């Protein structure tokens, strides 16, 4: 019986390069999976149960008092608007109506006050509106 022994010579440099490229390939695949797989809808853990009704919160812009009216049913926010917005207020603050409409649409779509984006033209006014909506929703929260 004769056995033919084969000797394979591997250079250490080639083994290291192969290992490094394999690690990079695995990292690239994992990054692509994380970036492009659909994300599960995140829940904040808070109960979104409300007592059905219309809840108000007051805010002051300059010398003008406005009332934010939030309408909810048992499980969702259905509408957000100003209750006493008249022409003199919209003349003094022309961006107030578009700001609340933009914010209200985002809140109704997401049913959350988190990650609300607002225009750079009126960040202070938008934040005051969001705070008033949050105050009204606290009143609406089921105990």
PyMOL commands that set and color helices and strands:
alter all, ss='L'
color gray80, all
select helices_A, chain A and resi 12-36+87-92+96-110+120-140
alter helices_A, ss='H'
color red, helices_A
select strands_A, chain A and resi 53-61+64-72+77-82
alter strands_A, ss='S'
color yellow, strands_A
deselect
rebuild
show_as cartoon
